[in-house]
Amino acid sequence: MDGTMEPFLLLTLLLIAVGAGVIGALFGLGGGIIFIPVLTILYGLDATSAAAASLVGIVATSTGSASGYVRKGVSNIRLGMMMEITTCAGAIIGAAVAIYLDNTVLLVIFSCVMLYSGFKMAVSPEKLTVEHEEGDPMTFEYEDPTADPPRQRYTVKNVKSGMALCTVAGAVSSMTGVGGGAIKVPLMNIHMHVPVKVASATSSYMIGITAFSGAVIYFIHGDILLDVAAAVAVGAYVGALIGTRIASKVNAKSLKRYMSVVFFAIAAIMFCEAGGIL
């Protein structure tokens, strides 16, 4: 797509980006799973321009959601920084490996992972571990207005294996072009016993760091369409602010149930893309 997008199309894109921002902030996905198909299928952008604009939207979503989550103490900054190290390492490995693998195979594998994650999120209860909390550096607290009591304490478990699996999340996300939040949130919640709200908030924080690096590269190469990126960024930021407010009013059980639906939808989209339908 060349030239400047028409005002009406920019307005509709902004509104879609608001919805993507809400979903991205609620579930820690960043919104890339929505931005990419919308920009390529509905707006006719090439893959590079769509990826560049999507990264800008993810940064905006992360900025809007992380500001609220960090202020409320929901994001686990320490855990996020630890996992971001292995995620970035995995992303580098994935980018190197991707050129040797068939994209259809990667999409099918990712779809299967999403189906499994969606099922586990739907049936697995919250696993909050608080034993040996005194003096344990991996014991944290966060505020959840929907819980009783509102001040919740949890201990992160399986840290080393969780960080190792984050390498896989980074690799798969870079190979498929889909944000790693779709893998990291279930990983933190199911395997590391991190509350789903904390996992989503922490993922939102992490995604912004990774996406910013990619967006800078695209900007230097001149691949970012400024009008498209602006509409995506503004809409995503507003949506993220709305999403954080919604998250504070939704209980963990409902959030996990809604998240499983989103994961099933992601799996369906990836299967369709693998089959050439999209």
Rosetta silent file (secondary structure, phi, psi, omega in degrees, C-alpha in Angstrom):
SEQUENCE: MDGTMEPFLLLTLLLIAVGAGVIGALFGLGGGIIFIPVLTILYGLDATSAAAASLVGIVATSTGSASGYVRKGVSNIRLGMMMEITTCAGAIIGAAVAIYLDNTVLLVIFSCVMLYSGFKMAVSPEKLTVEHEEGDPMTFEYEDPTADPPRQRYTVKNVKSGMALCTVAGAVSSMTGVGGGAIKVPLMNIHMHVPVKVASATSSYMIGITAFSGAVIYFIHGDILLDVAAAVAVGAYVGALIGTRIASKVNAKSLKRYMSVVFFAIAAIMFCEAGGIL
SCORE:     score description
SCORE:     0.000 S_00000001
   1 L     0.000  128.740 -177.667    0.000    0.000    0.000 S_00000001
   2 L  -115.980  158.902  175.348    1.425    3.381   -1.058 S_00000001
   3 L    81.923 -166.856 -176.730    0.554    6.939   -0.207 S_00000001
   4 L   -97.605  137.189 -179.858   -1.585    8.315    2.587 S_00000001
   5 L   -72.973  144.709 -179.643   -4.591    6.406    3.877 S_00000001
   6 L   -64.310  147.829 -177.595   -8.004    8.065    3.537 S_00000001
   7 H   -54.625  -40.701 -178.836   -9.366    9.762    6.679 S_00000001
   8 H   -64.044  -41.434  179.089  -12.345    7.388    6.943 S_00000001
   9 H   -66.240  -37.343  177.789  -10.084    4.337    6.792 S_00000001
  10 H   -65.022  -38.788  179.314   -7.810    5.860    9.409 S_00000001
  11 H   -65.175  -44.861  178.857  -10.802    6.455   11.689 S_00000001
  12 H   -64.759  -37.443  177.759  -12.013    2.863   11.342 S_00000001
  13 H   -64.103  -39.932  178.505   -8.461    1.640   11.959 S_00000001
  14 H   -61.476  -42.478 -179.868   -8.264    3.768   15.097 S_00000001
  15 H   -66.030  -40.741  176.832  -11.509    2.235   16.395 S_00000001
  16 H   -62.921  -39.919 -179.961  -10.280   -1.286   15.651 S_00000001
  17 H   -63.964  -32.392  175.646   -7.031   -0.438   17.431 S_00000001
  18 H   -60.191  -46.920  178.547   -9.030    0.576   20.516 S_00000001
  19 H   -62.574  -40.492  178.661  -10.527   -2.914   20.617 S_00000001
  20 H   -64.836  -37.884  178.539   -7.109   -4.485   20.077 S_00000001
  21 H   -65.369  -38.736  177.739   -5.715   -2.372   22.901 S_00000001
  22 H   -62.489  -49.037 -179.473   -8.459   -3.519   25.269 S_00000001
  23 H   -64.793  -42.236 -179.615   -7.802   -7.187   24.472 S_00000001
  24 H   -61.925  -41.967 -179.315   -4.045   -6.707   24.589 S_00000001
  25 H   -72.520  -37.512 -178.854   -4.141   -5.042   28.014 S_00000001
  26 H   -65.732  -42.791 -170.657   -6.640   -7.511   29.475 S_00000001
  27 H  -110.963    2.560  178.121   -4.803  -10.649   28.438 S_00000001
  28 L    70.882   26.254 -175.470   -1.183   -9.491   28.111 S_00000001
  29 L   -97.699  -14.081  178.566   -1.102  -10.209   24.384 S_00000001
  30 L    83.528  -24.162  178.378   -0.105   -6.780   23.110 S_00000001
  31 L    94.832   -4.864 -177.492   -2.722   -6.783   20.342 S_00000001
  32 H   -61.281  -32.524 -179.640   -0.400   -7.992   17.555 S_00000001
  33 H   -64.329  -21.338  177.256   -2.610  -10.994   16.838 S_00000001
  34 H   -94.759  -43.819 -176.894   -5.329   -8.505   15.816 S_00000001
  35 H   -58.348  -46.330 -173.816   -3.187   -5.815   14.183 S_00000001
  36 H   -60.853  -55.356 -179.970   -1.442   -8.128   11.695 S_00000001
  37 H   -64.914  -35.092  179.077   -4.527   -9.733   10.032 S_00000001
  38 H   -63.966  -46.471 -176.854   -6.453   -6.442   10.088 S_00000001
  39 H   -70.664  -34.446 -178.277   -3.663   -4.479    8.411 S_00000001
  40 H   -84.337  -43.638 -174.742   -2.850   -7.127    5.821 S_00000001
  41 H   -84.080  -49.439 -176.181   -6.319   -8.473    4.979 S_00000001
  42 H   -81.911  -34.302 -174.266   -8.609   -5.466    5.507 S_00000001
  43 L  -109.369   -3.058  171.811   -6.222   -2.626    4.678 S_00000001
  44 L    70.839   22.298  178.117   -3.978   -4.304    2.131 S_00000001
  45 L   -76.006  149.699  173.725   -0.629   -3.492    3.711 S_00000001
  46 L   -72.372  166.926 -173.251    2.374   -5.618    2.832 S_00000001
  47 H   -60.393  -38.957 -177.981    3.792   -7.857    5.531 S_00000001
  48 H   -67.127  -47.335  179.858    6.656   -5.520    6.423 S_00000001
  49 H   -64.380  -37.972  179.228    4.509   -2.405    6.795 S_00000001
  50 H   -65.740  -43.339  179.741    1.914   -4.358    8.788 S_00000001
  51 H   -63.721  -41.107 -179.514    4.564   -5.754   11.134 S_00000001
  52 H   -63.555  -47.685  179.557    6.073   -2.293   11.646 S_00000001
  53 H   -65.950  -36.307  179.028    2.720   -0.673   12.440 S_00000001
  54 H   -62.915  -41.318  178.910    1.784   -3.615   14.654 S_00000001
  55 H   -63.009  -39.342  176.854    4.933   -3.172   16.731 S_00000001
  56 H   -62.115  -41.921  178.207    4.087    0.508   17.223 S_00000001
  57 H   -64.306  -37.516  178.991    0.612   -0.538   18.366 S_00000001
  58 H   -66.618  -40.835  177.065    2.068   -3.089   20.780 S_00000001
  59 H   -61.065  -42.952  179.742    4.361   -0.445   22.274 S_00000001
  60 H   -64.855  -42.098  177.545    1.360    1.862   22.718 S_00000001
  61 H   -61.698  -44.877  179.459   -0.688   -0.923   24.311 S_00000001
  62 H   -62.728  -41.883  179.999    2.162   -1.769   26.651 S_00000001
  63 H   -62.812  -46.129 -178.604    2.656    1.882   27.591 S_00000001
  64 H   -66.429  -40.300 -177.347   -1.020    2.410   28.330 S_00000001
  65 H   -81.549  -41.458 -176.430   -1.474   -0.783   30.318 S_00000001
  66 H   -63.672  -35.840 -179.531    1.904   -0.931   32.059 S_00000001
  67 H   -59.434  -42.159  179.034    1.541    2.577   33.464 S_00000001
  68 H   -74.878  -43.964 -178.181   -1.625    1.553   35.283 S_00000001
  69 H   -65.171  -40.913  179.893   -0.513   -1.946   36.234 S_00000001
  70 H   -67.262  -42.268  179.894    2.863   -0.791   37.589 S_00000001
  71 H   -61.234  -36.219 -179.785    1.263    2.040   39.561 S_00000001
  72 L   -86.167   -4.430  178.533   -1.160   -0.427   41.158 S_00000001
  73 L    77.860   18.728 -179.420    1.617   -2.920   41.846 S_00000001
  74 L   -83.004  -42.232  178.255    0.101   -5.642   39.663 S_00000001
  75 L   -67.074  135.637  176.236    3.029   -6.022   37.235 S_00000001
  76 L   -96.811   92.890 -173.902    5.884   -8.062   38.645 S_00000001
  77 H   -62.478  -42.675 -177.851    8.844   -6.033   37.360 S_00000001
  78 H   -61.417  -48.850  179.623   11.486   -8.338   38.819 S_00000001
  79 H   -63.570  -40.754 -179.664   10.004  -11.467   37.270 S_00000001
  80 H   -60.437  -42.912 -179.999    9.425   -9.664   33.986 S_00000001
  81 H   -67.060  -38.817  178.204   13.051   -8.584   33.685 S_00000001
  82 H   -63.112  -44.361 -177.071   14.293  -12.095   34.493 S_00000001
  83 H   -75.709  -26.388 -179.923   12.059  -13.682   31.872 S_00000001
  84 H   -65.970  -30.675  179.253   12.763  -11.005   29.286 S_00000001
  85 H   -61.148  -51.127 -178.200   16.421  -12.079   29.180 S_00000001
  86 H   -73.895  -29.782  177.435   15.614  -15.616   28.072 S_00000001
  87 H   -63.604  -45.326  179.182   12.726  -14.438   25.873 S_00000001
  88 H   -64.008  -39.609  177.345   15.057  -12.177   23.877 S_00000001
  89 H   -61.939  -42.119  178.216   17.606  -14.981   23.591 S_00000001
  90 H   -65.023  -37.401  179.562   14.870  -17.256   22.275 S_00000001
  91 H   -63.222  -38.962  178.317   13.720  -14.623   19.794 S_00000001
  92 H   -65.914  -43.708  178.461   17.226  -14.417   18.338 S_00000001
  93 H   -63.044  -44.239 -179.055   17.417  -18.209   18.067 S_00000001
  94 H   -61.879  -40.513  179.223   13.965  -18.368   16.511 S_00000001
  95 H   -63.819  -35.750 -179.840   14.808  -15.766   13.891 S_00000001
  96 H   -73.299  -35.226 -177.337   17.892  -17.760   12.910 S_00000001
  97 H   -79.954  -30.925 -172.560   16.022  -21.072   12.758 S_00000001
  98 H   -56.792  -33.072 -176.322   12.920  -19.759   10.981 S_00000001
  99 L   -67.646  -16.035 -178.402   14.664  -19.444    7.610 S_00000001
 100 L  -101.222   -5.111 -176.175   15.163  -23.226    7.551 S_00000001
 101 L  -113.934  149.803  178.356   11.621  -24.228    8.503 S_00000001
 102 L   -73.964  132.539 -175.830    8.399  -24.229    6.542 S_00000001
 103 H   -63.339  -34.029 -179.613    6.054  -21.487    7.756 S_00000001
 104 H   -62.796  -40.919  178.398    2.997  -23.740    7.545 S_00000001
 105 H   -62.754  -42.427  179.700    4.543  -26.199    9.982 S_00000001
 106 H   -62.153  -42.891 -179.207    5.332  -23.372   12.397 S_00000001
 107 H   -64.838  -39.821  179.112    1.777  -22.050   12.246 S_00000001
 108 H   -65.838  -42.910  178.315    0.297  -25.487   12.907 S_00000001
 109 H   -61.003  -45.756  179.869    2.640  -26.019   15.873 S_00000001
 110 H   -62.524  -40.021  179.299    1.735  -22.613   17.281 S_00000001
 111 H   -61.727  -41.502  179.067   -1.976  -23.340   16.807 S_00000001
 112 H   -64.625  -39.417  177.034   -1.643  -26.595   18.737 S_00000001
 113 H   -62.192  -40.969  179.873    0.148  -24.755   21.543 S_00000001
 114 H   -66.858  -38.888  177.048   -2.695  -22.220   21.665 S_00000001
 115 H   -63.045  -43.369  178.364   -5.332  -24.958   21.800 S_00000001
 116 H   -64.192  -45.028 -179.917   -3.491  -26.610   24.681 S_00000001
 117 H   -62.678  -42.755  179.346   -3.028  -23.280   26.491 S_00000001
 118 H   -61.694  -41.203  179.109   -6.680  -22.371   26.018 S_00000001
 119 H   -65.773  -45.534 -178.735   -7.796  -25.729   27.424 S_00000001
 120 H   -65.566  -38.217  178.661   -5.449  -25.522   30.413 S_00000001
 121 H   -66.197  -31.202 -178.531   -6.485  -21.943   31.180 S_00000001
 122 H   -75.209  -34.518 -172.936  -10.138  -23.005   31.106 S_00000001
 123 H  -105.841  -16.106 -175.704   -9.802  -25.989   33.433 S_00000001
 124 L   -87.496  128.302  175.689   -6.833  -25.137   35.684 S_00000001
 125 L   -75.515  165.215  175.575   -7.585  -23.345   38.974 S_00000001
 126 L   -64.240  132.032  179.701   -5.358  -20.576   40.313 S_00000001
 127 L  -111.391   83.780 -179.180   -2.301  -22.120   41.997 S_00000001
 128 L   -92.946  116.285 -178.092   -1.198  -19.575   44.570 S_00000001
 129 L  -106.993  122.719 -176.998    1.744  -20.868   46.592 S_00000001
 130 L  -128.751    8.440  179.124    2.663  -18.913   49.719 S_00000001
 131 L   -68.053  152.008 -177.831    4.535  -21.370   51.905 S_00000001
 132 L    56.927   35.880 -174.496    7.935  -20.227   53.182 S_00000001
 133 L   -71.045  -32.488 -178.017    6.897  -16.696   52.299 S_00000001
 134 L   -69.447  119.631  178.890    8.938  -14.972   54.990 S_00000001
 135 L    81.865   -4.283  177.859   12.325  -14.092   53.540 S_00000001
 136 L   -78.687  117.584 -177.183   11.585  -15.759   50.194 S_00000001
 137 L   -66.051  -14.182 -179.566   12.776  -13.309   47.501 S_00000001
 138 L  -104.325   21.274  172.818   10.191  -14.674   45.056 S_00000001
 139 E  -101.148  130.560 -174.594    7.179  -13.940   47.289 S_00000001
 140 E  -135.661  169.580  175.878    5.184  -10.886   46.223 S_00000001
 141 E  -129.780  153.436  173.966    1.915   -9.070   46.881 S_00000001
 142 E  -151.703  163.538 -177.087   -0.594   -7.355   44.621 S_00000001
 143 E  -101.691  126.220  176.528   -3.963   -5.660   44.904 S_00000001
 144 L  -132.179  101.265 -176.904   -7.062   -7.335   43.442 S_00000001
 145 L   -58.959  -21.610 -177.494  -10.339   -5.519   44.290 S_00000001
 146 L   -88.520   -7.673 -177.094  -12.358   -8.578   43.193 S_00000001
 147 L   -95.520  165.613  176.956  -10.578  -10.983   45.585 S_00000001
 148 L  -131.815  107.636    3.181  -11.148  -11.637   49.277 S_00000001
 149 L   -79.584  161.577 -178.740   -8.991  -10.303   50.813 S_00000001
 150 L   -61.801  -32.249  179.537   -8.079   -7.657   48.211 S_00000001
 151 E   -87.415  109.742 -175.563   -4.392   -7.846   49.145 S_00000001
 152 E  -106.020  141.421  177.867   -3.149  -11.117   47.669 S_00000001
 153 E  -117.678  142.219  179.156    0.213  -12.793   48.288 S_00000001
 154 E  -147.960  154.917  177.117    1.837  -15.361   46.020 S_00000001
 155 E  -118.505  124.846  179.200    5.177  -17.139   45.630 S_00000001
 156 L   -72.773  127.475  179.759    6.629  -17.689   42.160 S_00000001
 157 L  -111.163  164.955  174.925    7.572  -21.345   41.678 S_00000001
 158 L    52.726   45.784 -174.957    9.656  -23.184   39.051 S_00000001
 159 H   -62.984  -48.175 -176.443   11.627  -20.042   38.234 S_00000001
 160 H   -63.949  -46.535  179.260   14.516  -21.741   36.423 S_00000001
 161 H   -68.532  -32.909  177.029   12.351  -24.000   34.290 S_00000001
 162 H   -64.307  -42.758  177.292    9.982  -21.090   33.630 S_00000001
 163 H   -64.786  -38.643  178.257   12.838  -18.960   32.346 S_00000001
 164 H   -63.914  -42.781  179.055   14.028  -21.848   30.177 S_00000001
 165 H   -67.992  -25.600  176.376   10.557  -22.283   28.696 S_00000001
 166 H   -65.668  -26.729  174.152   10.464  -18.540   28.021 S_00000001
 167 H   -61.791  -41.880  177.324   13.294  -19.160   25.579 S_00000001
 168 H   -64.637  -41.812  179.015   10.905  -21.403   23.672 S_00000001
 169 H   -60.330  -43.772  178.652    8.198  -18.725   23.866 S_00000001
 170 H   -64.269  -40.499 -179.624   10.578  -16.154   22.398 S_00000001
 171 H   -65.548  -47.240 -179.037   11.672  -18.527   19.645 S_00000001
 172 H   -64.209  -40.619 -178.903    8.123  -19.505   18.650 S_00000001
 173 H   -65.872  -39.056 -179.839    6.908  -15.909   18.697 S_00000001
 174 H   -72.875  -31.596 -179.883    9.735  -14.709   16.459 S_00000001
 175 H   -74.227  -31.363 -177.136    9.268  -17.629   14.061 S_00000001
 176 H  -100.377  -15.661 -179.079    5.515  -17.107   13.692 S_00000001
 177 L    81.780    9.126  179.452    5.363  -13.321   14.017 S_00000001
 178 L  -106.677  138.602 -177.624    2.859  -13.542   16.894 S_00000001
 179 L   -55.087  144.466 -177.946    3.630  -11.957   20.248 S_00000001
 180 L   -72.192   -8.220 -179.899    5.025  -14.233   22.924 S_00000001
 181 H   -59.504  -30.979  179.797    2.396  -13.127   25.442 S_00000001
 182 H   -64.847  -20.380  176.915    0.079  -15.864   24.167 S_00000001
 183 H  -102.241  -39.978 -174.465    2.613  -18.373   25.511 S_00000001
 184 H   -68.035  -35.893 -179.160    4.106  -16.475   28.446 S_00000001
 185 H   -64.542  -51.086  175.442    0.819  -15.765   30.233 S_00000001
 186 H   -61.716  -36.302  179.232   -0.241  -19.456   30.457 S_00000001
 187 H   -60.369  -49.530  179.998    3.369  -20.365   31.293 S_00000001
 188 H   -65.306  -40.841 -175.623    3.509  -17.949   34.222 S_00000001
 189 H   -73.398  -47.899 -173.253    0.018  -18.820   35.439 S_00000001
 190 H   -84.492  -44.795 -173.986    0.006  -22.609   35.106 S_00000001
 191 H   -87.735  -36.859 -173.966    3.666  -23.549   35.503 S_00000001
 192 L  -102.896    1.445  175.689    5.017  -20.790   37.760 S_00000001
 193 L    62.598   32.507  176.609    1.867  -20.313   39.906 S_00000001
 194 L   -89.083  130.935  178.626    1.648  -16.586   39.133 S_00000001
 195 L   -52.806  143.695 -173.101   -1.915  -15.172   39.466 S_00000001
 196 H   -60.358  -34.868  178.656   -3.462  -14.671   36.040 S_00000001
 197 H   -67.208  -39.612  178.120   -3.879  -10.921   36.568 S_00000001
 198 H   -68.300  -40.820  179.580   -0.225  -10.559   37.498 S_00000001
 199 H   -61.609  -44.004  179.530    0.814  -12.762   34.573 S_00000001
 200 H   -65.291  -44.321 -179.386   -1.168  -10.641   32.101 S_00000001
 201 H   -65.579  -40.837  179.544    0.131   -7.372   33.539 S_00000001
 202 H   -67.659  -39.212  177.295    3.722   -8.618   33.573 S_00000001
 203 H   -63.191  -41.123  177.985    3.429   -9.879   30.003 S_00000001
 204 H   -59.793  -40.611  178.575    2.122   -6.481   28.892 S_00000001
 205 H   -64.712  -45.692 -177.800    5.162   -4.865   30.466 S_00000001
 206 H   -66.544  -42.021 -176.536    7.583   -7.314   28.818 S_00000001
 207 H   -59.637  -38.548 -179.040    6.021   -7.123   25.363 S_00000001
 208 H   -61.842  -38.458 -179.981    6.531   -3.366   25.178 S_00000001
 209 H   -64.523  -47.174 -179.146   10.286   -3.693   25.724 S_00000001
 210 H   -65.230  -45.824 -177.051   10.682   -6.290   22.977 S_00000001
 211 H   -65.359  -35.068 -179.577    8.393   -4.500   20.514 S_00000001
 212 H   -60.887  -41.683  179.590   10.143   -1.155   21.004 S_00000001
 213 H   -60.498  -44.954  179.288   13.448   -2.621   19.842 S_00000001
 214 H   -66.753  -39.337 -178.949   11.846   -3.968   16.683 S_00000001
 215 H   -63.662  -36.960  178.704    9.939   -0.746   16.010 S_00000001
 216 H   -62.278  -41.969  179.684   13.154    1.299   16.148 S_00000001
 217 H   -63.064  -45.990  178.737   14.725   -0.921   13.472 S_00000001
 218 H   -61.541  -38.838 -179.727   11.688   -0.563   11.207 S_00000001
 219 H   -65.068  -43.308  179.033   11.720    3.212   11.741 S_00000001
 220 H   -60.690  -37.529 -179.674   15.399    3.483   10.801 S_00000001
 221 L   -81.569   -3.539  178.126   14.704    1.518    7.622 S_00000001
 222 L    74.974   25.437 -177.263   11.747    3.765    6.776 S_00000001
 223 L   -90.824   -6.180 -177.616    9.184    0.939    6.871 S_00000001
 224 L   -89.252  120.883  173.195    6.719    2.656    9.226 S_00000001
 225 L   -80.498  111.582 -168.545    3.755    4.363    7.549 S_00000001
 226 H   -62.066  -40.636 -178.774    3.346    7.323    9.865 S_00000001
 227 H   -67.935  -39.840  178.191   -0.398    7.904    9.415 S_00000001
 228 H   -66.345  -46.549 -179.489   -1.192    4.219    9.906 S_00000001
 229 H   -61.646  -38.458 -179.996    1.149    3.928   12.879 S_00000001
 230 H   -64.463  -44.467  179.741   -0.346    7.049   14.464 S_00000001
 231 H   -63.809  -43.020  179.392   -3.908    5.713   14.180 S_00000001
 232 H   -64.094  -44.000 -176.606   -2.865    2.331   15.565 S_00000001
 233 H   -65.716  -47.050 -178.732   -0.870    3.886   18.414 S_00000001
 234 H   -62.993  -47.449 -179.734   -3.575    6.319   19.542 S_00000001
 235 H   -63.255  -43.767 -179.057   -6.307    3.697   19.393 S_00000001
 236 H   -64.561  -39.373 -179.620   -4.215    1.044   21.120 S_00000001
 237 H   -64.393  -46.060  178.789   -3.194    3.418   23.909 S_00000001
 238 H   -62.876  -43.356  179.134   -6.794    4.437   24.608 S_00000001
 239 H   -61.883  -38.200  179.429   -7.891    0.801   24.458 S_00000001
 240 H   -64.183  -40.102  177.468   -5.145   -0.204   26.887 S_00000001
 241 H   -61.824  -40.241  178.066   -6.333    2.380   29.414 S_00000001
 242 H   -67.241  -42.011 -178.387   -9.847    0.976   29.118 S_00000001
 243 H   -60.840  -40.072  179.193   -8.545   -2.584   29.369 S_00000001
 244 H   -65.899  -34.841  177.405   -6.727   -1.954   32.639 S_00000001
 245 H   -68.251  -40.441  178.671   -9.915   -0.535   34.158 S_00000001
 246 H   -64.444  -41.441 -177.366  -11.904   -3.564   33.023 S_00000001
 247 H   -59.233  -34.701 -178.489   -9.249   -5.923   34.422 S_00000001
 248 L   -71.408  -14.940 -177.204   -9.629   -4.437   37.903 S_00000001
 249 L  -106.537   -6.176 -178.710  -13.346   -5.311   37.873 S_00000001
 250 L  -102.804  131.755  179.705  -13.103   -8.867   36.476 S_00000001
 251 L   -75.910  162.158 -173.101  -12.322  -11.737   38.836 S_00000001
 252 H   -60.868  -39.964 -178.187   -9.505  -14.157   38.050 S_00000001
 253 H   -62.601  -43.699  179.034  -11.772  -17.098   37.224 S_00000001
 254 H   -67.448  -39.824 -179.528  -13.709  -15.116   34.630 S_00000001
 255 H   -61.710  -41.498  178.695  -10.532  -13.621   33.187 S_00000001
 256 H   -65.765  -37.538  179.514   -9.061  -17.083   32.642 S_00000001
 257 H   -66.129  -44.928  178.004  -12.262  -18.251   30.981 S_00000001
 258 H   -64.880  -37.140 -179.155  -12.320  -15.259   28.612 S_00000001
 259 H   -64.735  -39.015  179.003   -8.621  -15.733   27.929 S_00000001
 260 H   -62.088  -37.125  177.236   -9.166  -19.344   26.903 S_00000001
 261 H   -63.357  -43.109  178.274  -11.727  -18.163   24.339 S_00000001
 262 H   -61.515  -41.984  179.507   -9.187  -15.701   22.926 S_00000001
 263 H   -64.670  -39.336  176.589   -6.573  -18.462   22.684 S_00000001
 264 H   -63.240  -38.655  178.276   -9.011  -20.715   20.830 S_00000001
 265 H   -65.454  -41.237  177.490   -9.708  -17.841   18.434 S_00000001
 266 H   -61.064  -43.438  179.126   -5.967  -17.308   17.903 S_00000001
 267 H   -60.434  -42.177  179.466   -5.560  -21.006   17.156 S_00000001
 268 H   -62.985  -42.649  179.297   -8.387  -20.857   14.607 S_00000001
 269 H   -62.927  -43.355 -179.748   -6.812  -17.845   12.888 S_00000001
 270 H   -66.276  -39.051  176.670   -3.424  -19.549   12.730 S_00000001
 271 H   -63.008  -41.478  178.767   -4.948  -22.771   11.343 S_00000001
 272 H   -64.506  -40.181  178.640   -6.746  -20.745    8.671 S_00000001
 273 H   -66.096  -40.876  178.549   -3.534  -18.956    7.772 S_00000001
 274 H   -63.649  -34.010 -179.523   -1.672  -22.259    7.596 S_00000001
 275 L   -86.241    2.125  177.668   -4.349  -23.635    5.299 S_00000001
 276 L    80.338   11.106 -179.601   -4.209  -20.608    3.010 S_00000001
 277 L   -75.919  -34.983  178.536   -7.716  -19.444    3.914 S_00000001
 278 L  -102.246    0.000    0.000   -6.451  -16.068    5.204 S_00000001
